[in-house]
Structures are given as structure tokens and as C-alpha cells.
Amino acid sequence: MGLKVSTRKVANVVIIDIKGDIALGKHSGELRDTVRELLLDGHKRILLNMEEVNYVDSSGLAELVSSMTSAGSRGGALKLLRIQKKVKESMRHTRIDSVFQIFNDESDALRSFEG
């Protein structure tokens, strides 16, 4: 299954809803391009909703870190929402989970951007 991304804005946060696997050869560049375009358009608060992501390989994890780094270098923040158990285990195994702010509740995630 290819990767599908859509965006929606809630207050001053852009939420990217992701469906599919974030993996090499599965259009993961679409996620990177979406984040880059949002940053270029001046959006600095980005939340990746990963509720419908069942698999992330090592290149996908690198893509997530790269997107977060890009946001940070532009004075913004990229946070993760609703990570599936299997993906969370991959992130924990590689210790990448420690570099992200991860939320289970969208309202909590949105509030974290305030202040």
C-alpha cells in the first residue's frame, strides 16, 4: 500500500493525517515534501497523525527524524500523534522515540503547541 497524506488545520497547528506504510519505495518522499512545503509556507507547528500507519522501516524512521529536524531548524516543532503499537516498538528499539514528543490524544497534542 502506498502512502497517502492529507492536511487539515486546527487553530495554529497543521495536522498531517498519514495512511499507509512509511517505508523505502512506498512514496515516503510525499511526507517529506508535504512537511517541506508547509515549512516554506510559514507553518511552524506540525502534528503527524500516524493512527493509520502500521509499519515504518528504517528509512521511514530516518524520514520522520529528518522532518522533525527541518521543522526545528526553522524555529518550528513537529510532533507525533497516535502511534500504533508495532511502530512504537520499532521506534523504541532504535531509541528514536526519545527524540519525539508523542501523544495519544489530539487535544493534548494541540495544547502542547501553546506557550
Backbone hydrogen bonds in HBPLUS format (Angstrom, degrees):
<---DONOR---> <-ACCEPTOR-->    atom                        ^
c    i                          cat <-CA-CA->   ^        H-A-AA   ^      H-
h    n   atom  resd res      DA  || num        DHA   H-A  angle D-A-AA Bond
n    s   type  num  typ     dist DA aas  dist angle  dist       angle   num
A0004-LYS N   A0019-LYS O   2.82 MM  15  5.10 158.8  1.87 155.1 160.6     1
A0019-LYS N   A0004-LYS O   2.83 MM  15  5.10 155.8  1.89 154.4 159.4     2
A0006-SER N   A0017-ASP O   3.02 MM  11  5.28 148.6  2.12 143.5 153.0     3
A0017-ASP N   A0006-SER O   2.75 MM  11  5.28 150.8  1.83 159.6 165.9     4
A0008-ARG N   A0015-ILE O   2.94 MM   7  5.32 145.1  2.06 147.0 157.5     5
A0015-ILE N   A0008-ARG O   2.73 MM   7  5.32 168.0  1.75 172.9 173.4     6
A0010-VAL N   A0013-VAL O   2.88 MM   3  5.39 164.0  1.91 164.7 167.7     7
A0013-VAL N   A0010-VAL O   2.97 MM   3  5.39 161.7  2.01 130.7 136.4     8
A0014-VAL N   A0045-ARG O   2.93 MM  31  6.29 169.5  1.95 165.5 163.4     9
A0047-LEU N   A0014-VAL O   2.92 MM  33  6.25 160.4  1.96 156.3 159.1    10
A0016-ILE N   A0047-LEU O   2.82 MM  31  6.17 161.9  1.86 158.5 164.3    11
A0049-ASN N   A0016-ILE O   2.81 MM  33  5.87 159.5  1.86 145.5 152.5    12
A0018-ILE N   A0049-ASN O   3.09 MM  31  6.07 166.2  2.11 166.3 164.3    13
A0020-GLY N   A0052-GLU O   3.07 MM  32  6.38 166.2  2.09 149.9 145.5    14
A0022-ILE N   A0055-TYR O   3.00 MM  33  6.41 157.1  2.06 160.0 161.8    15
A0057-ASP N   A0022-ILE O   3.16 MM  35  6.69 148.6  2.26 145.2 153.0    16
A0026-LYS N   A0023-ALA O   2.99 MM   3  5.39 152.9  2.06 140.2 137.0    17
A0030-GLU N   A0027-HIS O   2.98 MM   3  5.63 157.8  2.03 116.8 122.8    18
A0031-LEU N   A0028-SER O   3.10 MM   3  5.52 132.4  2.33 107.6 118.0    19
A0032-ARG N   A0028-SER O   3.45 MM   4  6.90 160.8  2.49 147.5 151.2    20
A0033-ASP N   A0029-GLY O   2.82 MM   4  6.01 163.3  1.85 152.5 157.2    21
A0034-THR N   A0030-GLU O   2.94 MM   4  6.05 154.8  2.01 142.0 148.9    22
A0035-VAL N   A0031-LEU O   2.98 MM   4  6.24 165.9  2.00 157.3 160.3    23
A0036-ARG N   A0032-ARG O   2.91 MM   4  6.10 165.4  1.93 152.2 156.7    24
A0037-GLU N   A0033-ASP O   2.91 MM   4  6.07 163.8  1.93 150.3 154.3    25
A0038-LEU N   A0034-THR O   3.01 MM   4  6.21 159.2  2.06 148.8 154.5    26
A0039-LEU N   A0035-VAL O   2.98 MM   4  6.23 161.4  2.01 153.9 158.8    27
A0040-LEU N   A0036-ARG O   2.89 MM   4  6.14 159.3  1.93 152.1 158.2    28
A0041-ASP N   A0037-GLU O   2.94 MM   4  6.12 139.4  2.10 141.3 152.3    29
A0041-ASP N   A0038-LEU O   3.17 MM   3  5.05 124.5  2.50  90.8 105.1    30
A0043-HIS N   A0038-LEU O   2.95 MM   5  5.36 154.9  2.01 157.4 149.2    31
A0042-GLY N   A0039-LEU O   2.98 MM   3  5.10 158.5  2.03 106.4 111.7    32
A0077-ALA N   A0044-LYS O   2.72 MM  33  6.12 155.7  1.77 171.5 175.7    33
A0046-ILE N   A0077-ALA O   2.96 MM  31  6.23 172.4  1.96 165.9 168.0    34
A0079-LYS N   A0046-ILE O   2.96 MM  33  6.47 154.9  2.02 153.6 160.5    35
A0048-LEU N   A0079-LYS O   2.84 MM  31  6.23 168.8  1.85 164.0 163.8    36
A0081-LEU N   A0048-LEU O   2.81 MM  33  5.86 146.4  1.92 166.4 156.2    37
A0050-MET N   A0081-LEU O   2.84 MM  31  5.87 167.1  1.86 158.7 159.6    38
A0053-VAL N   A0050-MET O   3.11 MM   3  5.16 155.9  2.17 118.2 114.7    39
A0060-GLY N   A0057-ASP O   3.00 MM   3  5.08 118.6  2.39  98.2 114.1    40
A0061-LEU N   A0057-ASP O   2.88 MM   4  6.25 152.4  1.95 155.0 163.6    41
A0062-ALA N   A0058-SER O   3.00 MM   4  6.21 155.4  2.06 141.9 148.5    42
A0063-GLU N   A0059-SER O   2.92 MM   4  6.13 144.8  2.05 137.5 147.4    43
A0064-LEU N   A0060-GLY O   2.99 MM   4  6.33 151.3  2.07 147.4 154.0    44
A0065-VAL N   A0061-LEU O   3.02 MM   4  6.34 162.7  2.05 151.9 156.1    45
A0066-SER N   A0062-ALA O   2.85 MM   4  6.01 159.7  1.89 148.8 155.0    46
A0067-SER N   A0063-GLU O   2.94 MM   4  6.12 156.2  2.00 146.2 152.3    47
A0068-MET N   A0064-LEU O   2.98 MM   4  6.24 157.4  2.03 148.2 154.2    48
A0069-THR N   A0065-VAL O   2.87 MM   4  6.09 158.2  1.92 151.2 157.5    49
A0070-SER N   A0066-SER O   2.89 MM   4  6.11 157.1  1.94 148.3 154.5    50
A0071-ALA N   A0067-SER O   3.04 MM   4  6.28 158.9  2.09 146.1 151.3    51
A0072-GLY N   A0068-MET O   2.94 MM   4  6.19 164.1  1.96 150.4 154.9    52
A0073-SER N   A0069-THR O   2.88 MM   4  6.07 153.3  1.95 150.5 157.4    53
A0074-ARG N   A0071-ALA O   3.11 MM   3  5.32 145.9  2.23 102.8 113.1    54
A0076-GLY N   A0071-ALA O   2.71 MM   5  4.75 150.7  1.79 150.2 142.9    55
A0075-GLY N   A0072-GLY O   3.07 MM   3  5.08 157.7  2.12 111.0 111.0    56
A0080-LEU N   A0101-GLN O   2.99 MM  21  6.28 172.8  2.00 166.6 168.1    57
A0103-PHE N   A0080-LEU O   2.88 MM  23  6.23 154.4  1.94 145.2 153.1    58
A0082-ARG N   A0103-PHE O   2.80 MM  21  6.21 148.9  1.89 153.0 163.6    59
A0088-LYS N   A0084-GLN O   2.85 MM   4  6.05 161.9  1.88 159.6 165.9    60
A0089-GLU N   A0085-LYS O   2.90 MM   4  6.15 151.1  1.99 150.7 158.1    61
A0090-SER N   A0086-LYS O   3.17 MM   4  6.46 152.8  2.25 140.2 146.7    62
A0091-MET N   A0087-VAL O   2.92 MM   4  6.24 158.7  1.97 152.4 158.6    63
A0092-ARG N   A0088-LYS O   2.84 MM   4  6.06 152.8  1.91 146.2 154.2    64
A0093-HIS N   A0089-GLU O   2.83 MM   4  5.96 160.5  1.87 148.8 154.2    65
A0094-THR N   A0090-SER O   3.15 MM   4  6.34 150.3  2.24 144.0 150.4    66
A0095-ARG N   A0091-MET O   2.94 MM   4  5.83 106.4  2.50 130.4 148.2    67
A0096-ILE N   A0091-MET O   2.93 MM   5  5.09 124.6  2.24 152.5 155.6    68
A0097-ASP N   A0091-MET O   3.32 MM   6  5.04 157.1  2.38 113.2 111.3    69
A0095-ARG N   A0092-ARG O   3.03 MM   3  4.69 147.8  2.13  95.6 105.5    70
A0099-VAL N   A0096-ILE O   3.03 MM   3  5.66 162.1  2.06 119.9 125.1    71
A0100-PHE N   A0097-ASP O   3.44 MM   3  5.60 157.0  2.50 103.8 110.0    72
A0109-ALA N   A0105-ASP O   3.01 MM   4  6.30 158.9  2.06 152.3 158.8    73
A0110-LEU N   A0106-GLU O   2.88 MM   4  6.13 162.1  1.91 155.2 159.4    74
A0111-ARG N   A0107-SER O   2.98 MM   4  6.18 161.1  2.01 148.8 153.9    75
A0112-SER N   A0108-ASP O   3.04 MM   4  6.25 139.4  2.21 141.8 152.6    76
A0112-SER N   A0109-ALA O   3.14 MM   3  5.15 126.7  2.44  94.5 108.4    77
A0113-PHE N   A0110-LEU O   3.18 MM   3  5.65 155.3  2.24 110.6 117.5    78
A0114-GLU N   A0111-ARG O   3.02 MM   3  5.41 154.5  2.09 111.3 119.1    79
